[in-house]
């Protein structure tokens, strides 16, 4: 009982002081996030005359819930529909920004003599801009519906995805001490596979389940169901050795496809605001003002690097992707800060005990300074663009103009379908179905120790246990394997039609086209089998039994071919219907 009272006392101090300080910050027209951090500093262990919080560990645990709700809310704002509309500009701008800021952060850390891990984490901290701060600044300035603002939101979507990948890579580096290029490729490949399959399967199942629950018109039932999906999926992700932030973001992106999205956001908002407030307070709790004073020079230099580096990298990336100079400058100045994702990365370094104690306060100080400058940078973007245009040499201005005209000429629709546009959709469909096949075999391989114990009651021989496990994976994969074959056949027919012309092949045209159309799918399926065998090597049956399984599968496939085509078509229709549904207002 005494511990319970102590927790209530600590929580009361946190929420009461956070409320008072944020009201003051709001009256001063400053971001409330800074108010939460200031409240944490006031009640933290580094602020005299005495410590107001007695059980910091419990408050830290509540702060981790804040990370879950924060990432879940980012996922709800993500929406796969928005991603499809982002286009190449956001991808190019986000990639150029992250790559350059990673390099700048690492070089700054190295110049100050910091460890390689501190320098690497500093680069990651500087790479991601703050969605919360940007949305708030644009809302206050009345610019959310401007064209450049929509492009900024697209860049933030891409940054969120790449930020999740960085969390996974940083965790791997922190645990092993190093990460080779090959291991990084494997890690990113597994992450991409997991995200793709999770999103597609989740979009097929979760929105329909939520739609069913929502028919009861009970906010309580819907909220409990949403939280059940959220924490259940986060638990699954943690069991697979990924971060809980990844799970929260993915399940949020999946629920964003529900037609009841606005209702879900309304129900989650109070929980998100409460727990994210605690999260930002915990950031202030770990902030030592003495460290900030000691590292004032690095903080000033890093702040300058963030502002200038992001303006140059993101603005230049936007321009190179085909946008005009004014839009590029406005985009660059809007994203010139760091925020909540940077705190999560900094917290990861502290949790894994691989970064020095000074890095976290530096990240918070830089975030606070860049947050204060964001509204002013957005306001001066247009005047600065005009001033640069006036002083720019005519030769350079003409080069930029010609480059823009050249890009616009490339993107002008001619009305004629190109080989690329015709094959892109087929290749994407093949990749998606291969991802499902790979995920099925990996899932069965991962669960093999558990299913092996169950099968041990009937089959003592481990070889026959692997036969059963591999056969189950193969049977479940049949609809997707059939889809891969059919799409590969379509692609082969298209390539044969384009590559073999009568003017070159003469009377052999038909024969060559038939050969290409028949051989390419067969070779492709052999490659698929080798991929599957590599992924499921732990449950692959001995050669003799494997041949027997494949023969039986071929006979079974001849009988259920139409069923496989029908099942896959039904899933495609269900997926298309989910994306076409619009959220209720």
PEGI-V658087 format. One line per field, one symbol per residue. ss: DSSP state (@ for helix, = for strand, . for the rest). burial: b if it has 24 or more other C-alpha atoms within 12 Angstrom, else e. A space follows every 10 residues. Layout:
BEGIN
ss->???
burial->???
END
This chain:
BEGIN
ss->.@@@@@@@@@ @@@@@@@@@@ @@@@@@@... .@@@@@@@@@ @@@....... .....@@@@@ @@@@@@@@@@ @@@@@@@@.@ @@@@@@@@@@ @@@@@@@@@@ @@@@@@@@@@ @....@@@@@ @@@@@@@... @@@@@@@@@@ ......@@@@ @@@@@@@@@@ @@@@@@@@@@ @@@@@@.... @@@@@@@@@@ @@@@@@@@@@ @@@@@@@@@@ @@@@....@@ @@@@@@@@@@ @@@@@@@@@. ...@@@@@@@ @@@@@..... @@@@@@@@@@ @@@@@@@@@@ @@@@@...@@ @@@@.@@@@@ @@@@@@@@@@ @@@@@@@@@@ ....@@@@@@ @@@@.....@ @@@@@@@@@@ @@....@@@@ @@@@@@@@@@ @@@@@@@@@@ @@@@@@@@@@ @..@@@@@@@ @@@@@@@@@@ @.......@@ @@@@@@@@@@ @@@@@@@@@@ @@@@@@.@@@ @@@@@..... .@@@@@@@@@ @@@@@@@@@@ @@@@@@@@@@ @@@@@@@@@. .@@@@@@@@@ @@@@@@@@@@ @@@@@@@@@@ @@@@@.@@@. ..@@@@@@@@ @@@@@@@@@@ @@@@@@@@@@ @@@@@@@@@@ .....
burial->eeeeeebeeb bebbbebbbe bbeeeeeeeb bbbbbbbbbb bbbbeeeeee ebbbbbebbb ebbbbbbbbb bbbbbbbbbb bbbeebbbbb bbbbbbbbbb bbbbbbbbbe eeeeebbbbb bbbbbbbbbb bbbbbbbbee eeeeeeebbb bbbbbbbbbb bbbbbbbbbb bbbbeeeeee eeeeeebbeb bbbbbbbbbb bbbbbbbbbb beebeeeeee ebbebbbebb bebbeebeee ebbbbbbbbb bbbbbbbbbb bebbbebbbe bbbbbbbbbb bbbbbbbbbe bbeebeebbb bbbbbbbbbb bbbbbbbbbb bbbbbbbbbb bbbbbbbbbb bbbbbbbbbb eeebbbbbbb bbbbbbbbbb bbbbbbbbee bbeebeeeee eeeeeeeeee eeeeeeeeee eeeeeeeeee eeeeebbebb bbbbbbbbbb bbbbbeebee bbeeeeeeee ebebbbbbbb bbbbbbbbbb bbbbbbbbbb bbbbbbeeeb eeeeeeeeee ebbeebbbeb beebbeebbe ebbebbbbbb beeeebeebe eebeeebeee beebbeebee ebeebeebbe eeeee
END
